[in-house]
């Protein structure tokens, strides 16, 4: 035996153990999940999800034929799955424009493959041992929970030492063999499930008549990808499970570690790098921050400091670049306004708990029920009526307590300061949203309206945004201010281009 073989055999088992750290086998009867996946109820639930996801598909999409013939196709698909004869079709690659206005390639699967992947996700979601600190997986809190927990811990421990980073090319560098090894360890009695996941990973793609067998990486748009992505870094999540005095959160491939001692953080950093090396990953050098938390840092699009959080400069820059790209492409004002409304909803969704209420409206949405979805509710100050209900569709009525499901009390003429409740109906279990309303905020005043600009030429025409009907007064004002800023930026850019062209003459 050579020295190379000896040392390889000596050190490889350690890396293998690191890959499986924190994972626990699921104790189920043989092929239990496989039989559950092939049931008519599970396939029907996956079909209902497919119908919801494809309401705006192109008229040339194969999903319409599949939906029309679902009654006859369901039995044939179920028989294929039970017999073990199902195979995924070749994945088509298309070029689409991203938020930065650049073309990027994405994978597009046919309707039946999407349905099977969804059915597989539905049975794996409840049983895979995803760590609670991995917040992007359904039921673990999401982005808003990760941001709020981070800010609250930093506020209570302002002198903490912080490491914030992410994985360079996370989805693109996920090793298929590591995923298969983790699944086989977690599901030792489910050979058909692991085989189907392996076929999903080892796909064949086609672009421009060229066929490629993918050997590495996860597709971005598949419904099971976030679940497998969460499982892949579970060994890193488990490093700090039993450690006291350490704060750790992860959202997809972004994670943060906070400790009170500098030497403790150094030890944690070494452990993280060891696990990443075993998984074939490395940190992104441009997105890694190690330092004191009291100076503040950016995490998941928000600038976090001990006194609160705001939207980061990078997130604002991406927003402005997106608006400029839409404007240059000739997008309608409605489309740009809707993008701004969605962006403001995202910013408010994560930061609502740390932002004071503004006179003129009240935006809130902390759900009283722990199992309920979170919602962003906008209330009109004048009559207490619900203006918008983002994130939680369905009728919502005002209540005085979080137990009154009738909500028959008349709406008052004005709102008083304090806590009010809103009840979502229908909902099982009942869902109540708790709102804190302030009729006035000391030291707060609305900013003045921007002055009107001349419209003598197309280059100087004022660019305004029409606020969607369901947005609140404060959201409309924010949209108008964003529109004025974008116009000023656009005019400045045109002026510079004109000066450059003139200097060349």
N, C-alpha and C positions, 0 to 999 in steps of 0.2 A: 504493500500500500504506500503510495506516494504521500509526501507531506501536504501537498495541495488537497488531496482527497481527505486526508485525516482532518485538517483544519476546517474544510468545508462541512464535513459531517459533524464536527464539534460545535460549530457556530450556527449552522442552519436551523437546528431545532429551536434555538432561542428566538430566531426571527419568526419561526412558525408559531410559537407560543404567543408572541406578541400580536400576531394577526388575529388570534382567537381570544385575546384577553377581554374579559368583560362579557363574553357571549355565554349563554347557557342553553343546553339542549332542551327542546320542547318535548315533553312527555305526552305523546298522543299515540293512539293505535295506528298500526301500519296503514298508510294511504288514506288516513282520515281527511286530511285537507284536500286531497285530490278528489275524493268522492264528494266532498262539500262543494268544491269548485264546479263540478259537473252537474250539480243539481239544477233543475229548471228555475228555481227561485233566484239562484245566484246569477245564472245567465240572463234572466229577465231583468234583474237589477242592473247588470252591465249594459244591457240593451237600452234601458231607460236613460242611463248616463250618456250613452252614445248619442241618443236623440237630442239630449239637452246640449251637448257639445257641438253638434253639427247643424244647428238651426240656420246658420248663415253660411253654410258651405256653398261652393260653386254648383251651378246646375249641372255641370259635367262630372261632379263627384260620384263615385260608385256608391256612396252611402245611401242615396235615394232609392236605388234598386234594392239594396240590402234591407232597408227599412220596409219597403213595400212587401218583400218576400220573406219577412222574418218568420212568419208562422211556419213555413215549410223548411226554411233554412235552420231553424233552431234544433229540430230533431236530428238533422244530418250532422250538424256541428257537435252536438252532444255525443253522438255515436262515434264520431272521429276521435274526440277526446278520450272517451272510455276505452277505445281500442288502442290508444297510443299512436294513432296514425296522423295526428295533426302536425302540420309543418307551417312555419311562417313563410309568407311570400317575400319576394325580393323587395327591398325598401327603395323607394324612388327618392332621389335627391333633387331639390328645387332651390333656386336662388331667390331670396327675399331681402327686402330692405330693412335694416335694423333701425334702432332709435337714432343712431348717429348718421343715418343717411347712406350707409355703406351696404353693399351686397354681401350676404353671408349665406352659406349653404345649410339647409335643414332637411331632416328626414321626414318623409311622408309615407305612412302605412295605409293599407287598404282598410275598409270598414271592419272586416271580420277579425283582422289582426288586432285592431284597437279594442274590439270587444273582448277578445280572449285575454289581452293584457290587463284590461280593467277587471275582468273576472278573477284573474290571478291576484291582482292587487287587493281585492276585497277580502280574500281568505288569508292573505299573508299579513295584512295590516294589524289585526288584533293579536297575532301570536309572535311575531318577530321581536326579539329582545332589544328594542331601540331604547337607548338611555333617556331618562326624562330631561336631561340637560340639552338634548338635541331638539331644539324648539321648532324646527321647520316641519317636522312630521305632524300630521293631523292629530289634534288632541293634546299637543305639548305647548300650546300657547302662541306659537307663531312669532313673527318679527316684533310685534308690539310688546310681547311679554319679555323677550330677550332684552330689548332696549330699556324697558322700564325697570327690570330687575337689575340691570347693570347700573343705571343711574341711581337707584335707591341704595345699592350697596356702596357706590362711590360717595354718595352723600353721607352715609353713616361711617365710612372709613376713607376720609379724604387724603390720608397720607399713604395709601396703598401704592404698591409697585405693580405696574401693568405690563402684560404682554398681549398685544392684539395682532393677529395675522390671519392669513388664509392660505389655501393650497393653490399653487400655481397650476393652472389648467386642470382643475379638479375632475370634471366629468370626462375630459378627453384622455386622462391618464389612469383611469381606474382599470386595474388588472382583472381580467375576466376569471383567471384561475383563483385569485384571492377571493372574489365574490363566491365562486362555486365552492371553495373550501369552507367559507363561513356558513353558507347555506347548508352544506352537507353536515356540518357540525351542529347547527341549530335544529335541523330537521332530518335526523338520521333515518326516520321511517317514511320519508316522502321522496322516493327516487323519481317519480314522475314529475313532481313539482320542480325539483332541481334540474331535471332534464329540460323542462319547458323554459325555465329561466336561462339555461345555457343556450338554448336555441335562440332565445330573444337577444342575448348578448352577442353571440357569434353569427351576426346577420350578414347578408350580402346586399350591397348597395349598388345602385345603377345611376349614372349621370352621364348624359351625352353618349350613350351606347357603350360606356366602359363599366365593367363590373368589378367590384372590389370586395374581398372577404375581410370584414372588420375583425381585427385581432385585439383591439384595446379600446376602452372608452364606453360611456353610456350615452344613449341618445337624449337630447334635451327635452323633447316634447312628450315622451311616453309617460303614462300615469304611474308606472311602477318605478321610474327612475329616482324620484325623491326618496322613496322607501329604501331602495338599494344603496343610494348615496348616504342615507343616514346610517344604515347598517355598517357600511365600509369603515367609517371612522369611529365606530363604537369602542374599539380598543383604546382610543385616545380619551374618549369620554370616561372610561372606567378608571383612568389613572388617578382621578381626584375624587372618586366616589366615597372613599373612607377617610379622606384627608380633612382635618378640621382647620379652619382659618383660611381656606382657599375658596375663592369665588370663581366659578367656571360656567360659561354658557357657549353654546355653538348653534349657529344657524347655517345649515348647509355646510359650506367649507370655510365660513368665517367663525373664528372663535376668539374668546377673550379669557385671560387668567388674571386675577388680582390677588395679591398677598401682602401682608403687612411687613414682611422682612425681605430685604434684597437677596440674601443668600438663598432663601426659600424659593424665590422666583427663579433664580439661576438653576436650582435643582429641577424645578418643574419644566423649564425650557429644555434641559437635557433629556428629560423623559419624553417630552413631546417629539423632539427630533429623532429619538430612537424608534418610536412607534411609526412615525412617518417614513423613516428609512425602511422599516420592515414591510410597509405597505407600498413601497415604491413611489412615494410622494415627496415633495419638497415645498417649503414655504415660498411665498411670493416676496421677493426682496423689496419691491416698491410699496408693499402694503403691510409691512411689518413695523410695529411700534413697540419699543421697550423703554419704559421710563416711569416717572412719577405721575400718579393719577391726578394730582391737584392742578397740573398744568392743562388738563383736558386732552381729549383725543376723539377721533372720528370712529364710529362703529355703526355699520349697517345703514349708512346714509345720514346719520345724525351726529352732531357735535355734542359730546357728553362731558360735563364738568360737574363738580360737587354741588353747584348751585342750581343746576337744571340742565335742560337739553334743548337744542335747536337743530334745524335742518343744516347739514354741513354745506360748506362752500362747494364741494365737489358735486353734491346732489343738485344744488342750484345751477351750477355750470352745465350739468347734463340737461337740466330742464330748459335753459336758455338755448343751448345748441339744438335741442329737439324742436323748439318753437321756430328758430331761425331756419332749420331745414324744411319744416312744413311750409313756412312762408315762401321760401325760394322755390318750392315745388308747386306753388299755386294752390295750396290747400284752402278750403273754405274757412271762413271765420268761425262757423259752427264747429268744425272739426278741431280747430285750434282751441276754441273755448272749452270743448268737452275734454280735451287732453289736460288743459289747465285745471279743470274741475276734478279730474281723477287724481292729478298730482297733489292738489291741495287736500283731497280726501285722504291720500296716503300719508301726507305730512301730519295732518290733524289726528289721524287714527292712532299713530304711535305716540304722539306728544300731547294728546288731549288731557291726560291726567296731570300734566305739569304746566298747563297753560291756564291763566286766569280767564274767567268768563268775560265777555265784552258786552257793554251796554248795547242794546239793539237786538240781540239774539242770544240764545244759549245753545252751545253744542256740547253734548255729553253722550255717554253710552257705556258706562261700566255695568256689565250684566250682573244682576244679583245671583242668578243661578250659575253655578260653576260649570254645568254642562251646556249652557246656552251659548250661542254665538255672540260675538261682540258686535255692537252696532254704533254708528255715528248718527245722532239725532239732533236736528236743528229745530228750535222752538221760536216762534214769533213772540216778541215781548208784549205786543199790544193786546193780543187776545189769548195767548197761551196755546195757539193752534200748532200742530205739527207741520213744519215746512218741508223737511226732507227726512228720509229714512234710508241712509246708505249702509249697505252691508248686511241688512236683515230684512229681506222683502216680506211684505205682509202687512195687514192693517195694524196700527198701534193706537191705543187710546190712553188718555191720561187718568191716573189713579192717585189716591191719597196715601195708600199703603201698598206694600209689596205682597199683600194677601188678598186684596179685593179683585177678583177676576171679573166681576160684573162691570165695573168702571162706568157706572151710570150717572155719576155726579156731573152737574152742568159745568161747562168751562167758564172760569171766572173772567171778568172783564180785564183784569190785570194780574200779573204775576207778583207774588211776594217772595222775598228772599228766603232761601232754605232749600230743602230737599224735596223733590217730587219724583213720582214713579210713573213709568209708562209700561203698559201691558201689551205684549204681542199676542195676537189671536188670529188664526189658530196656532198653537204650539204645544207639544208634548215633550217634556213636562212644561208647565206654564213658565213663561219667560218674562221677567220684569227687568226694566232698565232704570237705574238710579241716576238722577240728574241733579246737579247742584247749580242753582240759579243765583246770579247776582245782578240786581237791577242797576248798579253803578259800581265802578271800580275807581278808587281814589287815584288821582294823577293820570287817568287815561282820557284821551280825547281822540276823536276820529281825525285822520290826516285830511288836509284839504284836497279838493278835487284838482287834478292836473289841468293847466290852462289849455284851451282849445288851440290846435295848430292850424295854420293856413292850409288850404287845399287847392293851391294854384296849379299844381302839377301832380302826376301820379306818384312821383318820388316823395312828395311831402304830404300826401293824403293821410290824415289821421287814421291809425290802425286801432280799432276798438274791438272788444270781444262782447258778443251777446251772451249774457248769462243764461244758462238753462233755467227753465221755469222752476225746477225742483230745488235749486240752490238757495241758501239763505242770503240775507242782506249783507252780512259781513263777507261771505264768500264772493258775492257779486262785486263788492268794493275791492277785494283782493285781486279778482280777475281783471278789473279795470286798471288797477295800478300795475299789474304785470304787463298788461297790454301797452301801457304808456312807456314802461321801461324797455320793452322789446322794440317799440317804434323808435325810441331814442337811440338804441343800440344799432338798429338797422340804418337809420339816417346817418349816423356817424360812420358806419362802414361804407356806405355809398359815397360819402364825402371824401373819405380817404382814397377810395378807388378812383374817384374823379380827379383828385389832385395828382395821383400817380400817373394817370393817363395824360393829363395836361403837361406834366413835366417832361414827358417823352416826345412831345410835339416840337 
